[in-house]
Amino acid sequence: MKKSVVCVFSFLVALIFINYSQAAARYSGDIGTAVSYIKYEEPDFMKNEGIMYGLNGSYAYYNKKLMLKAEGLFSSGEVDYTSTSTGSMDGLSDVMLEGRGLLGLVTPAKNKFKFTPYTGAAYRYLYDDARGTTTTGHRGYERESNYFYSPVGIDMEAALNETWSVGSIIEYDIFWRGWQISHLSDVSLGYNDLENTQRNGYGVRASARFVKKGLKTDLIIEPFIRYWNIGDSDKTAITYSGVIVDVGYEPHNKTTEYGVNIKIGF
């Protein structure tokens, strides 16, 4: 599945660059804020859920054939931890960073409707500070999540009149590799910190976009949903004072996030 998708979009990339030299260029960008609800869960064991607040922006180059876009996201918030076996703990700090580079094929507009298929490369980082003690006396620790993936999607837009336009994005995220770092030394200095490799999974995201055009800037309102489904990681030895005492891994997990971006386009 992954190989076939990569082959198709490699052909798309080649086709784009064949036409690269044609037509005049234009540039556009946006910047704004976001609020979202996020839920991370390891089925039948635990979940983290809470509200995130963020900043995001993008900058893009277009000509009649080509789109090149850079996107960035920063968000932070507090989540509550609940587990069926280790109790609960509220007010954990989470921080998320994401960077994406996209390459798309701009199609001719027909009847004020256009769509842009795209692909690219992206990196997602999530820091979860779970240090503290749960309601059942278990010690928590810091966790770092790193995802490398390729978005494959379609951006669609239709002009309603001279002032308003609507659009949507549908995207599948090819998960290439992930690294999960668990700071077990926060529990006790004798433990080693684990680094587990994640090899299987996928992501899906979608959004709607409502744009009110102005003389110099546009108002953009964009509800969105993002979903990740990641399989069990590789296993790594857990040691205490250098002696192997167990093995650890990042179990199968799901992340669902939905919210709204409010941005200014320029």
PLY file of the C-alpha trace (Angstrom):
ply
format ascii 1.0
element vertex 266
property float x
property float y
property float z
element edge 265
property int vertex1
property int vertex2
end_header
0.00 0.00 0.00
2.72 2.47 1.03
4.91 1.63 -1.98
2.07 2.14 -4.46
1.16 5.51 -2.95
4.79 6.63 -3.05
5.11 5.59 -6.72
1.99 7.53 -7.72
3.11 10.68 -5.99
6.70 10.35 -7.24
5.18 10.52 -10.72
3.19 13.56 -9.63
6.35 15.26 -8.37
8.11 14.62 -11.69
5.14 16.00 -13.62
5.10 19.12 -11.49
8.74 19.92 -12.08
8.40 19.40 -15.82
5.96 22.31 -15.77
7.81 24.32 -13.12
9.11 27.06 -15.41
5.68 28.02 -16.72
3.67 31.06 -15.64
3.99 33.86 -13.09
4.37 33.18 -9.40
2.35 34.42 -6.44
2.74 34.05 -2.69
0.29 33.77 0.17
0.31 32.95 3.85
-1.71 32.86 7.04
-1.18 33.04 10.78
-3.54 32.48 13.66
-4.60 30.71 16.82
-6.19 27.36 17.55
-8.07 25.68 20.35
-8.63 21.92 20.42
-9.64 18.94 22.53
-7.15 16.07 22.42
-7.53 12.49 23.62
-4.69 9.97 23.70
-5.59 6.43 24.71
-4.01 3.03 25.08
-7.12 0.83 24.82
-8.14 -0.98 28.02
-5.31 0.66 30.00
-5.12 4.48 30.09
-6.05 7.80 28.50
-4.91 11.43 28.53
-7.43 14.10 27.57
-7.65 17.86 27.78
-7.66 21.22 26.00
-4.79 22.55 23.89
-4.18 26.16 22.79
-1.88 26.98 19.92
-0.39 29.15 17.22
-0.07 28.08 13.60
0.85 29.51 10.25
1.78 28.71 6.68
3.50 30.31 3.69
3.03 29.14 0.12
4.34 29.70 -3.39
2.02 29.17 -6.38
2.19 29.35 -10.12
-0.25 27.89 -12.64
1.08 24.38 -12.08
2.88 24.21 -8.76
2.28 24.75 -5.05
5.09 24.74 -2.48
3.99 25.27 1.12
5.56 25.30 4.57
3.33 24.83 7.63
4.10 25.12 11.33
2.20 24.44 14.55
2.86 25.03 18.25
0.33 24.15 20.94
0.29 23.50 24.66
-2.20 22.72 27.37
-3.09 20.52 30.31
-4.42 16.97 30.16
-5.84 14.62 32.78
-4.50 11.07 33.13
-6.81 8.16 33.93
-5.83 4.48 34.11
-7.70 1.30 34.93
-4.73 0.02 36.96
-2.55 2.96 38.09
-5.10 5.56 39.18
-5.41 9.13 37.94
-3.55 12.43 37.90
-4.80 15.84 36.72
-3.15 18.90 35.18
-0.29 17.29 33.23
1.53 19.68 30.87
1.59 18.78 27.18
3.46 20.58 24.38
3.13 19.78 20.66
5.25 20.95 17.71
4.69 20.11 14.05
6.42 21.11 10.84
5.31 20.20 7.32
6.62 20.78 3.80
4.07 20.24 1.03
4.29 19.95 -2.75
1.09 20.14 -4.79
-0.27 20.22 -8.32
-2.51 23.22 -8.97
-5.41 22.35 -11.28
-7.19 24.92 -13.49
-10.20 26.52 -11.79
-13.54 25.51 -13.33
-16.79 27.22 -12.40
-14.97 28.94 -9.49
-13.92 25.53 -8.10
-10.36 24.26 -7.85
-8.59 21.39 -6.14
-4.94 20.79 -5.33
-3.61 17.26 -4.71
-0.47 17.32 -2.59
2.11 15.28 -0.75
5.16 16.08 1.33
7.19 15.35 4.45
6.34 16.15 8.07
7.52 15.79 11.66
5.36 15.78 14.81
6.71 16.08 18.36
4.69 15.70 21.57
6.04 16.21 25.09
3.97 14.88 27.98
5.06 15.78 31.52
3.49 13.12 33.72
5.87 13.51 36.66
4.09 13.22 39.98
2.12 10.65 41.92
-1.23 9.14 40.93
-4.18 8.59 43.24
-2.97 5.01 43.82
0.63 6.00 44.63
2.23 5.22 41.26
5.00 7.52 40.05
4.72 9.14 36.62
7.45 10.25 34.20
8.14 12.43 31.17
7.38 11.05 27.72
8.49 12.29 24.29
6.82 11.21 21.06
8.38 11.71 17.61
6.55 10.91 14.35
7.95 11.14 10.82
5.27 10.89 8.14
4.18 11.88 4.64
0.84 13.63 4.14
-1.12 12.72 1.00
-4.23 14.80 0.47
-6.51 17.03 -1.58
-7.24 20.70 -0.89
-10.53 21.84 -2.46
-11.93 25.36 -2.69
-15.03 26.97 -4.21
-15.84 30.68 -4.50
-19.40 31.49 -3.38
-19.23 35.16 -4.40
-16.68 37.97 -4.46
-16.46 37.99 -0.64
-16.86 34.42 0.58
-15.30 31.10 -0.35
-15.46 27.64 1.22
-13.01 24.80 1.12
-12.02 21.49 2.65
-8.98 19.27 3.09
-8.97 15.47 3.21
-5.66 13.82 4.07
-4.12 10.41 4.75
-0.81 10.37 6.63
1.70 7.65 5.77
3.53 6.81 9.00
7.20 6.05 8.32
8.77 5.83 11.74
8.28 6.95 15.32
10.46 7.12 18.41
9.00 7.08 21.90
11.28 8.18 24.74
10.15 7.28 28.28
12.13 8.92 31.10
11.85 6.09 33.63
14.65 7.73 35.63
11.96 10.15 36.85
10.45 7.21 38.75
13.82 6.21 40.26
17.37 7.20 39.32
18.29 3.52 39.07
16.11 2.98 35.98
17.31 3.60 32.44
15.39 5.82 30.03
13.74 3.84 27.22
13.75 4.65 23.51
11.28 2.50 21.57
10.90 2.50 17.79
7.42 2.55 16.29
7.11 1.10 12.78
3.39 0.67 12.08
0.49 3.06 11.99
-1.33 5.75 10.05
-3.02 9.11 10.42
-6.12 10.76 8.96
-7.15 14.39 9.07
-9.86 16.59 7.58
-10.96 20.19 7.84
-13.51 22.64 6.51
-12.51 26.21 5.63
-14.59 29.39 5.49
-12.87 32.47 4.09
-14.11 36.06 4.14
-11.99 38.08 1.74
-10.86 41.59 2.63
-8.96 44.34 0.83
-5.59 43.37 2.31
-6.23 40.40 4.62
-8.72 37.56 4.82
-10.50 36.04 7.81
-10.21 32.24 7.89
-12.27 29.96 10.14
-11.25 26.31 9.94
-12.79 23.48 12.02
-10.61 20.35 11.92
-10.19 16.79 13.13
-6.95 14.77 13.31
-6.53 11.09 14.13
-3.55 8.79 14.69
-3.56 5.00 15.10
-0.11 3.64 15.99
0.81 -0.02 16.56
2.95 -1.62 19.26
6.56 -0.44 19.30
9.70 -2.57 19.42
10.64 -3.86 22.87
13.61 -2.53 24.86
15.23 -3.84 28.03
14.42 -2.07 31.30
17.41 -2.02 33.62
17.86 -1.04 37.24
21.42 -0.17 38.28
22.57 -1.84 35.06
20.71 -5.13 35.64
17.90 -6.14 33.28
14.66 -6.39 35.27
11.98 -6.31 32.53
11.21 -5.26 28.97
9.26 -2.16 27.99
7.43 -0.99 24.89
4.94 1.65 23.75
1.62 -0.16 23.31
-0.92 0.30 20.53
-2.43 3.76 20.92
-4.90 6.16 19.33
-4.95 9.97 19.35
-8.01 12.01 18.38
-7.91 15.80 18.23
-10.62 18.18 17.07
-10.87 21.93 17.24
-10.91 25.15 15.25
-8.29 27.45 13.72
-8.98 31.18 13.43
-6.46 32.83 11.14
-5.63 35.92 9.16
-4.67 35.32 5.54
-2.38 37.61 3.57
0 1
1 2
2 3
3 4
4 5
5 6
6 7
7 8
8 9
9 10
10 11
11 12
12 13
13 14
14 15
15 16
16 17
17 18
18 19
19 20
20 21
21 22
22 23
23 24
24 25
25 26
26 27
27 28
28 29
29 30
30 31
31 32
32 33
33 34
34 35
35 36
36 37
37 38
38 39
39 40
40 41
41 42
42 43
43 44
44 45
45 46
46 47
47 48
48 49
49 50
50 51
51 52
52 53
53 54
54 55
55 56
56 57
57 58
58 59
59 60
60 61
61 62
62 63
63 64
64 65
65 66
66 67
67 68
68 69
69 70
70 71
71 72
72 73
73 74
74 75
75 76
76 77
77 78
78 79
79 80
80 81
81 82
82 83
83 84
84 85
85 86
86 87
87 88
88 89
89 90
90 91
91 92
92 93
93 94
94 95
95 96
96 97
97 98
98 99
99 100
100 101
101 102
102 103
103 104
104 105
105 106
106 107
107 108
108 109
109 110
110 111
111 112
112 113
113 114
114 115
115 116
116 117
117 118
118 119
119 120
120 121
121 122
122 123
123 124
124 125
125 126
126 127
127 128
128 129
129 130
130 131
131 132
132 133
133 134
134 135
135 136
136 137
137 138
138 139
139 140
140 141
141 142
142 143
143 144
144 145
145 146
146 147
147 148
148 149
149 150
150 151
151 152
152 153
153 154
154 155
155 156
156 157
157 158
158 159
159 160
160 161
161 162
162 163
163 164
164 165
165 166
166 167
167 168
168 169
169 170
170 171
171 172
172 173
173 174
174 175
175 176
176 177
177 178
178 179
179 180
180 181
181 182
182 183
183 184
184 185
185 186
186 187
187 188
188 189
189 190
190 191
191 192
192 193
193 194
194 195
195 196
196 197
197 198
198 199
199 200
200 201
201 202
202 203
203 204
204 205
205 206
206 207
207 208
208 209
209 210
210 211
211 212
212 213
213 214
214 215
215 216
216 217
217 218
218 219
219 220
220 221
221 222
222 223
223 224
224 225
225 226
226 227
227 228
228 229
229 230
230 231
231 232
232 233
233 234
234 235
235 236
236 237
237 238
238 239
239 240
240 241
241 242
242 243
243 244
244 245
245 246
246 247
247 248
248 249
249 250
250 251
251 252
252 253
253 254
254 255
255 256
256 257
257 258
258 259
259 260
260 261
261 262
262 263
263 264
264 265
